[in-house]
Amino acid sequence: MPLCTSRQLVPTKELLLKALKGKYAVGAYNVNNMELLQAIVEAGNELRAPLILQVSEGARKYADQTYLIKLVEAALESSDIPIALHLDHGEGVEICKACIDGGFSSVMIDGSKHPFEENVAIVKQVVDYAHARGVSVEAELGRLAGVEDNISVSEKDAIFTNPREAKEFIERTGVDSLAVAIGTSHGAYKFKGEAKLDFERLAEIQEAVGQGYPLVLHGASSVPEELVKICNDNGAEIPGAKGVPEEMFSQATKLGVAKINVDTDLRLAFTGAIRKHFKENPSHFDPRQYLKPARAAVKEIVKHKIQVFGTDGKA
């Protein structure tokens, strides 16, 4: 069912081209329920920042696409900032079509597990369908390691993006943005030692595809130590979690990254606040009692990300 609201979602292409010109990145925040959505949109409203709300296949299975779309409708009616609704890591043509027909303004078709030619063919199908309906498309070339939602890629199966292939891929598919693999990974365990991203490769990719083309960084949560500590101090077992240092994002935006995905940090903030609340208030069982601080914690981390990415005041 398409969205039924007087306000319209914005295609991600529009947001990302503005970000490229302004040398900042738009945060793409994963949504699974009402509290996460409220936290993200409230943060965007307060800091006047455009937002990309991401829905994964796992979120669609958990919450049902219709429920999520209705929540987004409510968000649009309570906000005047630019908002895009994006399918994160769509694994096939049919799920992309279902989201496009349902009212999403952007989809990601992830054919990165397939050989190059098959990836091109799949992405081209989605691009043709989406562009005819005014919807943006993101694809991925190269494979990120890590585990998150329905994604599981071992280190040995991770492949960095080839700059020459990136140029050919974009020319042949017409895709609006490209997620590149330069050393980030999904989940909370991104690095075993010193965090390193291949910025030399990123610069080569930017040179190959052109400075006016938006690139995307997946697996970019920072996994803040303080959030991990809150979780672990209140019963969690998340030892050795390590994410992308935030100072690396400014360098990435200078090299064409216009969209940065954030999921793990939201999960840590949400879960840590709930665990802390239960430890401090063992008699509580009303969901409103523990979901309220969880929502507040996510709002604060999103506000922080907006400022780190340079998106504040860009709405």
Secondary structure by P-SEA (a helix, b strand, c coil): ccccccbbbbbaaaaaaaaaaacbbbbbbbbccaaaaaaaaaaaaaabbbbbbbbcaaaaaaccaaaaaaaaaaaaaacccbbbbbbcccccaaaaaaaaaacccbbbbccccccaaaaaaaaaaaaaaaaaabbbbbbbcbbbbcccccccccccccccccaaaaaaaaaaccccbbbbbccccccccccccccccaaaaaaaaaaaacccbbbbbcccccccaaaaaaaaaccccccccccccccaaaaaaaacccbbbbcaaaaaaaaaaaaaaaaaccccccaaaaaaaaaaaaaaaaaaaaaaacccccc
